[in-house]
Amino acid sequence: MRDIWWKPFALGLMAIPATVGAAPCELRSGPHRNPVIELYTSEGCSSCPPADRWLSKLRQPLAEEPVQPVIMAFHVSYWDYIGWIDRFAQPAFNERQRELARREGRAGVYTPQLVRDGKDWPQWFRSDARAILEPAPGRLERASASILLRRNAQGLVQASVTPVSPAQRWEAYWTVTENDHQTKVRSGENRGEALKHDFVVRGYERVAATTGPARLAWKPPAAEGDRAQQINLVVTDAQTGLPLQALSLACAAPLS
């Protein structure tokens, strides 16, 4: 198994001291592929708040279900010019959305956009939010990779990724998400609105393509205050961009 350590943290791995009594947080993926749900949204977009509210309905976990979704809200910045700067937006999120459009052969991007497992889901508003998570009866898909996520007391997250096929060429991306964010919008299309956001992506990092089993590491950005975070890793086919497996790890706040 190869080790792929992000350069900014490679030296830090050797310098991190052990913390007595600090229990690590760990999770392993199951045999079925977890659904990956992405919302592309903006606080400057007047049609986005209904999609934000729709996504928030997915906060109730699926108890005793064979799959557990990985859910992310990417705030894009290309609406900032019309009068309101979305504090959650990053140019990298714009590029990710454009990359998805290129893979599907679409000419452009739009908001709000729901993406399920790398594919556009334009009729989200016509269905109950839970429907996007539930596979058709008898249609559970076997995962093409397994993931083990582990976060230590200092907040460093490590992953072991093992594709089913040793010849599988794959890439991945990390995100860290937070719930219960609120914004009072003072200008632009949503002027005067008090917006609430869940699954907000606060950090995003791509993993270069590789083949076969590998180990990864990432130090996500610190949470806002004592806000809980979810650490997500999505492993995709390097050619198609479609998910092989994904996993979301929720832990208590790391020790400082």
C-alpha positions in Angstrom: 0.0 0.0 0.0 1.5 3.3 -1.1 1.5 6.3 1.2 0.3 9.6 -0.3 0.9 12.4 2.3 0.0 16.0 1.5 3.3 17.9 1.5 2.2 20.7 4.0 1.6 18.0 6.6 4.3 15.4 5.9 6.8 16.9 8.4 4.0 17.5 10.9 3.2 13.8 11.0 6.5 13.1 12.6 6.2 16.0 15.0 2.8 15.4 16.5 3.0 14.3 20.1 0.9 11.5 21.6 -1.9 12.7 23.8 -2.6 10.6 26.8 -6.2 9.5 27.2 -7.4 11.0 23.8 -9.4 8.4 22.0 -9.2 8.5 18.2 -12.3 8.7 16.0 -12.6 6.1 13.3 -15.1 4.8 10.7 -14.9 2.1 8.0 -17.1 2.0 4.9 -19.5 -0.9 4.3 -20.0 -3.1 1.3 -22.5 -0.9 -0.5 -21.6 2.4 -2.1 -22.8 5.4 -0.1 -24.6 8.1 -2.2 -22.8 11.4 -2.7 -25.1 14.5 -2.7 -23.8 17.9 -3.7 -25.7 21.2 -3.7 -24.2 24.2 -5.6 -25.7 27.3 -4.1 -25.1 31.0 -3.3 -26.4 33.5 -0.8 -26.6 35.9 -3.7 -29.0 33.8 -5.7 -32.7 34.4 -5.0 -33.8 30.9 -6.1 -31.2 29.2 -3.8 -32.8 29.4 -0.3 -35.5 26.8 -1.2 -32.8 24.4 -2.2 -30.9 25.1 1.0 -34.0 24.4 3.0 -34.6 21.2 1.0 -31.1 20.0 1.7 -31.5 20.7 5.5 -34.2 18.0 5.6 -31.5 15.4 5.0 -29.9 16.0 8.4 -31.9 13.2 10.0 -29.6 10.2 9.7 -30.7 7.0 8.0 -30.8 4.6 11.0 -30.2 0.9 10.3 -29.8 1.5 6.6 -27.2 -0.2 4.4 -25.9 3.1 3.1 -25.1 6.4 4.7 -25.0 9.5 2.4 -22.2 12.0 2.1 -23.9 15.4 1.8 -22.1 18.7 0.9 -23.3 22.2 0.0 -20.7 24.0 -2.1 -21.2 27.8 -2.1 -20.1 29.3 -5.4 -18.7 32.9 -5.9 -19.9 33.7 -9.4 -23.0 35.5 -8.1 -21.0 37.8 -5.8 -20.8 40.5 -8.4 -24.5 41.3 -8.1 -24.2 42.9 -4.6 -23.6 40.3 -1.9 -20.4 38.5 -1.1 -21.1 34.9 0.0 -18.6 34.3 2.9 -18.7 30.5 2.3 -17.9 30.7 -1.4 -14.5 29.7 -2.9 -13.3 29.8 -6.5 -12.3 26.1 -6.2 -16.0 25.3 -5.8 -16.9 27.1 -9.0 -14.2 25.0 -10.8 -15.5 21.8 -9.3 -19.0 22.5 -10.6 -17.6 23.4 -14.1 -15.7 20.2 -14.1 -18.9 18.2 -13.4 -20.6 20.0 -16.3 -17.7 19.2 -18.7 -17.8 15.5 -17.7 -21.6 15.5 -18.5 -21.2 17.5 -21.7 -23.2 20.4 -20.5 -22.4 23.9 -21.8 -22.7 25.8 -18.5 -23.4 25.8 -14.8 -26.4 27.1 -12.8 -27.7 27.5 -9.2 -29.2 25.9 -7.4 -27.9 22.6 -8.7 -28.3 19.2 -7.1 -25.8 16.5 -8.1 -26.3 12.9 -7.1 -23.3 10.6 -7.6 -21.7 12.9 -10.1 -24.9 13.4 -12.2 -27.2 16.4 -12.5 -30.4 15.9 -10.5 -32.6 18.8 -12.0 -36.0 17.6 -10.6 -35.0 17.7 -7.0 -37.8 20.1 -6.1 -40.5 17.7 -7.4 -39.6 15.0 -4.8 -39.3 14.5 -1.1 -35.8 15.2 0.0 -35.3 11.7 1.4 -36.0 10.2 -2.0 -32.6 11.3 -3.3 -31.0 9.1 -0.7 -32.9 5.9 -1.2 -31.9 3.4 -3.9 -34.6 1.6 -5.8 -35.6 -1.7 -4.3 -33.0 -4.4 -5.2 -30.7 -1.7 -6.6 -28.1 -1.4 -3.9 -24.8 -0.9 -5.6 -21.7 -2.7 -4.4 -18.8 -0.3 -3.6 -15.8 -0.5 -5.9 -13.5 0.7 -3.0 -13.3 0.6 0.7 -12.3 3.5 3.0 -11.1 3.6 6.5 -11.1 7.1 8.1 -9.4 7.9 11.3 -8.9 11.3 13.1 -6.5 11.8 15.9 -6.7 14.1 18.9 -4.9 16.9 17.1 -7.3 16.9 14.2 -5.2 15.2 11.5 -7.3 12.8 9.4 -5.8 9.7 7.8 -7.5 7.4 5.3 -6.7 4.0 3.9 -8.3 3.5 0.4 -8.4 0.1 -1.1 -10.1 -0.3 -4.5 -11.7 -3.7 -5.3 -9.6 -4.0 -8.4 -5.8 -3.5 -7.8 -5.6 -2.0 -11.3 -8.3 0.7 -10.6 -7.0 4.2 -11.3 -8.8 6.6 -8.9 -8.7 10.1 -7.5 -10.4 11.6 -4.6 -11.4 14.8 -2.8 -11.7 15.8 0.9 -14.2 18.2 2.3 -15.1 19.3 5.8 -18.7 20.4 6.3 -20.6 22.3 9.1 -24.2 22.7 10.0 -26.3 25.5 11.6 -24.8 28.5 9.9 -26.9 31.6 9.6 -26.5 34.8 7.6 -28.5 38.0 7.6 -28.2 39.2 4.0 -28.0 43.0 3.6 -27.8 43.5 -0.1 -28.3 41.7 -3.5 -31.2 39.5 -4.5 -31.8 38.1 -1.0 -31.6 41.4 0.8 -33.3 41.3 4.1 -33.4 37.5 4.3 -32.1 35.5 7.2 -30.6 32.4 5.5 -29.9 29.1 7.3 -27.3 26.6 5.9 -26.4 23.0 6.6 -23.7 20.8 5.2 -21.7 23.9 4.3 -18.3 23.0 2.8 -15.6 24.9 4.7 -12.6 23.1 3.3 -11.9 21.3 0.1 -8.8 19.5 -1.1 -8.2 17.3 -4.2 -6.2 14.1 -4.2 -4.1 13.4 -7.3 -4.9 10.2 -9.4 -3.2 7.0 -8.4 -3.6 3.2 -8.8 -4.3 0.5 -6.2 -4.3 0.8 -2.4 -3.0 4.0 -0.8 -3.0 6.0 2.4 -3.9 9.7 2.6 -3.7 12.4 5.2 -5.4 15.8 5.5 -5.5 18.5 8.2 -8.9 20.2 7.7 -9.4 23.9 8.6 -10.5 24.5 12.1 -14.1 24.7 12.9 -15.9 28.0 13.5 -16.1 28.3 17.2 -17.0 25.0 18.8 -19.1 23.9 15.8 -19.2 20.2 15.0 -17.7 19.1 11.7 -18.1 16.2 9.3 -14.9 15.0 7.5 -15.8 13.6 4.1 -13.7 11.6 1.6 -15.1 10.9 -1.9 -13.1 8.4 -4.0 -13.9 8.5 -7.7 -13.0 6.8 -11.0 -10.1 8.8 -12.4 -11.6 8.6 -15.9 -15.3 9.1 -15.4 -15.3 11.0 -12.1 -18.1 8.8 -10.8 -17.9 7.7 -7.1 -16.4 4.4 -6.2 -17.1 4.9 -2.5 -17.5 7.8 -0.1 -17.5 8.2 3.7 -18.4 10.9 6.2 -16.8 10.9 9.7 -18.3 12.9 12.5 -16.2 13.3 15.7 -16.2 15.3 18.8 -14.1 18.5 18.6 -10.4 17.7 18.4 -8.1 18.6 21.3 -6.1 21.8 20.8 
